[in-house]
Amino acid sequence: MKKRKRALQIIGGIVLVFLIATVFNTLTVKTQQPTPKPTKLVINEEEAVQHLSKAITFKTVSYQDRSKFDFKEFDKFIEDTIEDDDIKVNITGNEASKVSSIEGWQFQSIQQAARDVYGNAVIAPYLMFAGSDARQYDRISKNTYRFLPVQITSEDLNRMHGTNEHVSVDNYLNSIKFYTEVILESNK
């Protein structure tokens, strides 16, 4: 028991040093990313509605049975959408990740850790529309959970994977608290 307590103290000390260094850098280092120039987007609503109605006729790219997905038809749809002969479309991808169970201590540990950090937050399964590195763990784990322990605003969504992508200091600190809680919950 003393060894476990000492190990947690050492890990906590390392996390604290890392946290102090990160907060210092966050507050003192200025971004080197260029400020995006505002652009005015003009949307023809009728064309957009017609295009969307065509798009929803396709099964999603992450459709489980790839033999039922017509890639050639989808390629043609994308090429017609782009309307630029200089752009070539080549659809590649991977099978969708397995569905992870919500029955068991693993998911319950994530739920409890999120509640410990975010109070009465509702923690529920959802469909992830993007690929992630989590698929690499499907070979060694029955369940692979993707969880971003931050509160995201609409402004954050606009920056995601783009110019000035970042999380707030509060979100960063809460994510450290969350992962600490996951470790503690998983050890119960």
Backbone bond lengths (Angstrom), bond angles and torsions (degrees), N, CA, C in turn:
res aa  C-N    CA-C-N  psi(-1)  N-CA   C-N-CA  omega(-1)  CA-C   N-CA-C  phi
1 M - - - 1.450 - - 1.517 111.14 -
2 K 1.369 115.84 -40.04 1.464 119.69 179.83 1.522 110.68 -66.30
3 K 1.341 116.57 -37.20 1.459 120.47 179.03 1.521 110.60 -63.89
4 R 1.337 116.97 -42.44 1.464 121.42 179.65 1.524 109.96 -63.83
5 K 1.341 115.96 -43.28 1.462 120.67 179.52 1.522 110.10 -62.90
6 R 1.333 116.31 -43.16 1.470 120.90 179.67 1.529 110.20 -64.69
7 A 1.335 116.11 -41.66 1.467 120.09 178.96 1.528 110.53 -62.11
8 L 1.339 116.90 -42.53 1.466 120.32 178.04 1.523 110.87 -65.16
9 Q 1.335 117.74 -35.77 1.468 120.54 176.92 1.522 110.62 -64.94
10 I 1.309 117.06 -41.71 1.465 120.91 179.31 1.526 109.78 -65.21
11 I 1.320 116.52 -46.44 1.469 120.29 178.34 1.525 109.69 -60.84
12 G 1.320 116.79 -43.04 1.469 120.28 178.34 1.516 111.56 -61.66
13 G 1.336 117.09 -39.71 1.463 120.66 177.64 1.514 112.14 -64.14
14 I 1.330 116.07 -42.37 1.469 120.53 178.25 1.525 110.11 -63.90
15 V 1.335 116.98 -45.01 1.464 120.94 178.25 1.526 110.35 -60.87
16 L 1.326 117.48 -40.93 1.467 121.46 179.86 1.526 111.02 -63.34
17 V 1.329 117.81 -45.82 1.472 121.06 178.03 1.523 109.92 -61.65
18 F 1.322 116.55 -45.74 1.464 121.06 178.17 1.525 110.73 -60.13
19 L 1.312 116.04 -43.62 1.463 121.84 -179.87 1.524 111.07 -62.00
20 I 1.329 117.45 -45.95 1.465 121.30 179.70 1.529 110.03 -61.65
21 A 1.329 116.79 -45.19 1.469 120.30 179.67 1.526 111.05 -63.01
22 T 1.324 116.37 -41.75 1.465 120.36 -179.01 1.520 111.30 -67.46
23 V 1.323 117.39 -44.92 1.466 120.57 178.73 1.531 109.75 -62.36
24 F 1.333 117.97 -42.50 1.462 121.66 177.60 1.526 110.25 -58.34
25 N 1.341 116.68 -49.08 1.468 120.27 179.71 1.518 111.41 -64.65
26 T 1.322 116.98 -39.16 1.461 120.46 179.65 1.517 111.08 -61.16
27 L 1.318 116.62 -39.45 1.459 120.53 -176.29 1.532 113.35 -84.11
28 T 1.315 117.94 -20.98 1.465 119.17 -174.69 1.526 114.74 -108.79
29 V 1.311 118.79 -27.32 1.465 121.19 -177.25 1.523 109.43 -87.41
30 K 1.311 115.99 128.79 1.463 120.94 179.33 1.527 109.55 -88.87
31 T 1.320 115.94 145.69 1.456 121.01 179.85 1.520 110.19 -64.95
32 Q 1.319 116.31 145.73 1.454 121.44 176.56 1.519 110.92 -107.02
33 Q 1.323 116.14 6.80 1.446 119.66 179.21 1.524 110.07 -79.01
34 P 1.315 117.02 141.15 1.464 119.21 179.39 1.526 110.98 -69.98
35 T 1.314 115.52 149.83 1.460 120.40 176.13 1.524 108.03 -78.16
36 P 1.320 118.18 127.12 1.464 119.57 -178.25 1.526 111.07 -68.21
37 K 1.330 114.68 145.37 1.461 119.63 176.51 1.530 107.81 -83.38
38 P 1.329 116.82 134.02 1.463 118.30 179.06 1.536 111.17 -65.42
39 T 1.308 115.38 139.52 1.460 119.82 177.50 1.512 108.39 -124.18
40 K 1.304 114.74 148.85 1.463 119.48 178.42 1.522 107.71 -99.23
41 L 1.295 115.75 119.05 1.450 121.92 -178.37 1.523 109.25 -97.50
42 V 1.321 116.02 123.10 1.455 120.87 178.36 1.521 107.67 -105.53
43 I 1.318 116.01 123.70 1.462 120.74 -177.37 1.518 109.39 -118.18
44 N 1.323 115.02 126.83 1.453 120.72 172.96 1.529 105.99 -84.41
45 E 1.332 116.40 105.65 1.463 120.55 -172.61 1.524 112.85 -60.30
46 E 1.323 117.36 -39.08 1.462 119.56 -178.07 1.529 110.62 -66.25
47 E 1.342 117.19 -43.68 1.462 120.41 176.94 1.524 110.92 -62.68
48 A 1.318 116.12 -40.24 1.467 120.16 -179.53 1.525 110.77 -62.56
49 V 1.314 117.32 -42.81 1.474 121.29 179.15 1.519 110.23 -64.47
50 Q 1.338 117.41 -44.07 1.470 120.43 179.57 1.529 110.28 -63.35
51 H 1.333 115.88 -41.66 1.464 120.00 -179.54 1.526 110.71 -64.71
52 L 1.322 116.56 -43.75 1.457 119.97 179.12 1.520 111.01 -63.10
53 S 1.322 117.01 -38.82 1.469 119.28 -179.91 1.527 110.71 -64.09
54 K 1.336 117.90 -32.18 1.470 120.31 174.88 1.532 110.23 -72.56
55 A 1.329 115.97 -40.74 1.463 120.12 -175.68 1.515 112.20 -63.34
56 I 1.313 118.06 -37.82 1.465 119.52 -175.28 1.518 113.09 -76.64
57 T 1.338 117.70 -2.19 1.466 118.84 175.85 1.523 111.53 -78.13
58 F 1.344 117.80 -14.65 1.461 121.94 -179.95 1.516 109.96 -87.03
59 K 1.333 114.65 140.93 1.459 117.97 169.49 1.525 106.05 -66.07
60 T 1.306 118.13 150.79 1.461 120.16 -176.60 1.521 110.69 -63.63
61 V 1.321 115.53 155.48 1.451 120.61 -179.83 1.525 110.52 -61.60
62 S 1.329 117.22 -27.87 1.460 120.17 179.46 1.526 112.22 -88.60
63 Y 1.320 117.14 14.55 1.455 121.42 179.22 1.526 109.22 -54.42
64 Q 1.321 117.30 133.20 1.465 121.63 -170.71 1.535 114.04 -62.52
65 D 1.313 118.73 -37.50 1.461 120.98 -177.00 1.526 108.75 -100.25
66 R 1.339 116.32 94.71 1.470 121.03 -175.38 1.532 111.77 -63.22
67 S 1.318 118.00 -22.61 1.471 119.68 -179.95 1.527 111.15 -67.20
68 K 1.323 117.50 -20.35 1.469 121.61 179.88 1.520 112.66 -94.70
69 F 1.332 117.12 3.70 1.461 120.99 -178.47 1.519 108.60 -103.78
70 D 1.332 117.17 124.92 1.461 122.34 -178.53 1.526 109.47 -91.78
71 F 1.342 116.04 94.72 1.458 120.83 -176.99 1.525 111.83 -66.57
72 K 1.338 118.11 -36.85 1.473 120.58 -178.82 1.529 110.30 -63.86
73 E 1.307 116.25 -43.37 1.471 120.15 178.21 1.532 110.59 -64.71
74 F 1.328 115.99 -39.63 1.460 120.27 178.82 1.533 110.48 -67.35
75 D 1.347 117.58 -42.36 1.471 121.37 175.87 1.522 110.88 -55.99
76 K 1.334 115.81 -46.64 1.475 120.15 -179.60 1.525 110.62 -61.52
77 F 1.314 116.44 -42.01 1.469 120.16 178.79 1.530 110.52 -60.46
78 I 1.328 117.19 -44.86 1.468 120.93 179.66 1.531 110.02 -64.25
79 E 1.332 117.66 -45.36 1.466 120.33 179.79 1.530 111.17 -62.00
80 D 1.328 117.18 -40.98 1.468 120.41 177.56 1.525 110.82 -64.96
81 T 1.313 116.70 -34.37 1.461 121.50 179.23 1.524 110.54 -67.34
82 I 1.324 116.83 -43.30 1.455 121.22 -177.56 1.530 111.16 -69.43
83 E 1.315 117.47 -37.24 1.467 122.99 178.96 1.529 111.81 54.99
84 D 1.329 117.25 45.22 1.454 121.54 178.79 1.527 107.41 -145.45
85 D 1.348 116.49 111.18 1.467 121.05 -176.30 1.525 112.67 -65.67
86 D 1.336 117.44 -20.09 1.470 120.52 -179.92 1.524 112.53 -76.81
87 I 1.327 117.11 -13.66 1.460 120.77 -179.74 1.522 108.72 -101.73
88 K 1.317 115.35 121.56 1.458 121.42 178.89 1.524 109.40 -101.42
89 V 1.325 115.77 139.02 1.461 121.22 -178.05 1.524 109.07 -103.26
90 N 1.326 115.35 131.35 1.458 121.73 175.54 1.524 106.94 -138.65
91 I 1.316 117.05 104.04 1.461 122.01 -178.03 1.521 108.74 -84.16
92 T 1.320 115.77 123.96 1.461 121.33 174.35 1.518 107.53 -131.15
93 G 1.280 116.87 168.31 1.459 118.17 177.97 1.507 112.13 167.08
94 N 1.294 114.19 -174.82 1.455 122.30 -177.69 1.520 109.26 -124.99
95 E 1.317 113.70 164.52 1.456 118.66 173.71 1.524 109.05 -62.06
96 A 1.301 115.92 152.20 1.461 119.85 176.10 1.529 109.29 -65.62
97 S 1.312 115.64 150.12 1.464 120.21 176.69 1.517 109.91 -64.93
98 K 1.330 115.25 156.83 1.457 119.85 176.62 1.528 109.67 -66.68
99 V 1.315 115.67 155.44 1.460 120.76 175.68 1.520 107.62 -77.49
100 S 1.338 116.37 130.63 1.464 121.40 -178.92 1.523 110.29 -93.19
101 S 1.302 116.05 144.17 1.461 121.98 -176.84 1.531 111.68 -74.18
102 I 1.322 114.87 145.03 1.467 120.12 172.66 1.529 110.06 -102.19
103 E 1.326 115.80 2.89 1.458 121.84 178.36 1.517 107.46 -100.65
104 G 1.292 118.02 108.66 1.460 119.08 177.94 1.516 111.69 144.94
105 W 1.315 114.43 167.27 1.463 120.13 -174.72 1.528 112.21 -66.97
106 Q 1.341 118.26 -27.10 1.453 120.36 -176.87 1.535 110.92 -63.65
107 F 1.323 116.48 -53.16 1.462 120.19 179.85 1.526 110.44 -66.79
108 Q 1.329 116.54 -38.44 1.462 120.27 178.80 1.528 111.38 -63.08
109 S 1.339 117.71 -34.34 1.470 121.32 176.69 1.526 110.35 -63.98
110 I 1.330 116.35 -42.13 1.473 120.56 178.14 1.522 109.86 -64.87
111 Q 1.335 116.53 -46.08 1.470 120.30 178.84 1.522 111.34 -57.49
112 Q 1.325 116.61 -48.58 1.458 119.79 -176.33 1.525 111.17 -67.06
113 A 1.328 117.04 -39.74 1.463 120.20 178.36 1.528 110.31 -61.60
114 A 1.323 116.73 -41.65 1.473 120.19 178.86 1.525 110.55 -65.51
115 R 1.327 117.06 -40.21 1.465 119.78 177.55 1.527 111.16 -65.20
116 D 1.330 116.28 -38.70 1.463 120.23 179.73 1.526 111.10 -62.21
117 V 1.312 117.17 -34.02 1.468 120.98 -177.70 1.530 112.00 -91.62
118 Y 1.326 117.08 -39.76 1.469 121.02 -172.54 1.520 114.24 -110.52
119 G 1.307 117.91 14.58 1.463 119.78 175.81 1.512 112.83 70.49
120 N 1.302 116.53 -121.79 1.466 121.75 -173.98 1.522 113.18 -92.59
121 A 1.307 118.09 30.02 1.466 120.93 178.88 1.523 109.83 -61.59
122 V 1.312 116.31 142.93 1.465 121.28 176.36 1.528 107.03 -87.11
123 I 1.299 116.10 122.21 1.455 121.72 -179.72 1.519 106.73 -109.72
124 A 1.324 116.08 114.24 1.454 120.51 -174.80 1.525 109.75 -140.40
125 P 1.319 117.48 151.92 1.466 120.21 176.41 1.530 110.40 -64.81
126 Y 1.315 116.31 154.73 1.455 121.07 176.90 1.527 108.47 -149.57
127 L 1.311 115.38 169.32 1.448 121.65 178.30 1.518 108.41 -95.31
128 M 1.313 117.09 120.96 1.461 121.13 178.75 1.516 108.17 -89.06
129 F 1.330 116.38 123.85 1.463 121.33 -174.61 1.525 113.11 -88.84
130 A 1.296 118.01 0.38 1.458 120.98 -177.13 1.517 110.16 -119.77
131 G 1.305 115.34 163.97 1.453 119.65 173.83 1.518 108.86 -82.80
132 S 1.301 116.56 153.16 1.461 119.82 176.06 1.522 108.49 -145.02
133 D 1.310 114.77 166.52 1.458 119.80 178.03 1.523 112.02 -66.52
134 A 1.321 116.86 -12.30 1.468 120.40 -179.28 1.523 111.16 -57.94
135 R 1.324 118.11 -28.15 1.469 120.11 -179.25 1.527 111.64 -61.83
136 Q 1.346 116.96 -22.89 1.463 120.32 179.29 1.528 111.46 -66.34
137 Y 1.332 116.61 -20.84 1.463 120.94 -177.16 1.528 112.44 -92.65
138 D 1.326 118.47 -5.05 1.459 120.88 -179.42 1.522 112.36 -58.48
139 R 1.324 117.37 -29.83 1.471 120.53 -178.31 1.522 112.13 -71.01
140 I 1.341 117.19 -25.33 1.463 119.18 -173.79 1.525 113.47 -116.09
141 S 1.325 117.46 -1.61 1.458 119.32 -177.48 1.526 110.61 -140.00
142 K 1.324 115.55 140.37 1.463 119.85 176.05 1.518 110.78 -70.47
143 N 1.323 116.77 -33.61 1.461 121.94 -176.16 1.527 109.60 -127.46
144 T 1.309 115.31 132.06 1.456 120.83 177.16 1.520 106.96 -128.96
145 Y 1.313 116.47 113.84 1.463 121.11 -175.94 1.514 110.10 -102.18
146 R 1.316 115.43 134.27 1.451 121.69 175.39 1.519 106.18 -110.19
147 F 1.319 116.03 117.78 1.459 119.24 -175.55 1.512 108.44 -142.10
148 L 1.305 117.23 125.40 1.461 122.17 177.44 1.525 107.12 -105.47
149 P 1.319 117.56 105.25 1.468 120.21 -172.47 1.526 113.60 -83.27
150 V 1.322 116.00 53.62 1.467 120.69 177.01 1.520 108.92 -134.11
151 Q 1.313 115.17 156.40 1.466 120.47 175.19 1.523 106.83 -94.08
152 I 1.331 116.31 117.26 1.455 121.65 -173.37 1.528 110.40 -101.72
153 T 1.323 115.16 131.33 1.462 121.00 175.91 1.525 108.72 -95.81
154 S 1.322 116.74 171.43 1.467 119.88 177.90 1.528 110.51 -63.62
155 E 1.338 117.33 -33.29 1.467 119.88 177.26 1.533 110.71 -65.71
156 D 1.349 115.78 -38.40 1.464 119.71 177.62 1.532 110.27 -61.55
157 L 1.330 116.60 -42.10 1.464 120.46 -179.75 1.522 111.08 -61.59
158 N 1.321 117.31 -37.62 1.465 121.04 179.82 1.530 111.97 -67.31
159 R 1.334 117.11 -27.01 1.461 121.04 -179.43 1.521 112.90 -91.10
160 M 1.322 117.91 -12.12 1.457 121.01 -172.98 1.529 110.94 -58.58
161 H 1.309 115.95 126.29 1.471 124.60 -177.81 1.528 111.16 57.76
162 G 1.319 117.46 30.94 1.461 120.57 -179.73 1.510 111.89 -139.65
163 T 1.319 115.01 -158.13 1.449 121.36 -178.03 1.519 110.68 -64.96
164 N 1.305 115.21 133.85 1.467 123.35 177.59 1.534 112.74 61.60
165 E 1.322 116.41 34.64 1.463 119.44 177.13 1.523 108.24 -67.05
166 H 1.304 116.39 129.51 1.461 121.31 178.16 1.522 109.59 -167.14
167 V 1.311 115.47 167.72 1.456 120.67 170.69 1.527 106.97 -117.75
168 S 1.302 115.89 155.31 1.460 120.20 179.70 1.526 110.10 -69.38
169 V 1.310 115.98 161.23 1.470 120.88 177.78 1.527 109.13 -59.76
170 D 1.347 116.99 -43.03 1.472 120.12 178.87 1.528 111.54 -59.11
171 N 1.338 116.32 -44.41 1.458 119.53 178.37 1.523 111.24 -63.70
172 Y 1.315 116.20 -39.92 1.466 120.54 179.64 1.529 109.98 -62.52
173 L 1.327 116.23 -46.96 1.474 120.35 179.59 1.520 110.77 -63.48
174 N 1.327 116.91 -41.33 1.466 119.89 178.69 1.524 111.91 -65.56
175 S 1.334 117.11 -33.66 1.466 118.23 178.86 1.531 110.39 -68.29
176 I 1.333 117.32 -35.74 1.473 120.08 175.48 1.526 109.58 -65.16
177 K 1.342 116.50 -43.96 1.472 119.87 177.14 1.528 110.22 -59.67
178 F 1.337 116.48 -42.35 1.461 120.80 -178.78 1.531 111.03 -59.29
179 Y 1.331 116.88 -51.11 1.464 119.25 -177.19 1.522 111.49 -66.55
180 T 1.324 116.95 -32.12 1.459 119.95 173.67 1.528 109.97 -62.72
181 E 1.327 116.11 -43.65 1.468 120.90 178.82 1.533 111.31 -65.69
182 V 1.330 117.92 -37.23 1.473 119.81 177.54 1.525 109.59 -61.11
183 I 1.328 116.52 -44.00 1.472 119.82 179.16 1.526 110.14 -61.58
184 L 1.329 117.24 -45.59 1.462 120.88 -179.61 1.524 111.38 -65.23
185 E 1.341 116.62 -43.26 1.479 120.09 179.00 1.530 111.94 -64.37
186 S 1.312 116.49 -38.31 1.456 120.34 -178.79 1.518 111.90 -70.14
187 N 1.313 116.57 -19.71 1.458 121.89 -178.57 1.531 112.17 -87.82
188 K 1.318 117.26 -3.58 1.482 120.03 -177.37 1.505 110.71 -79.33
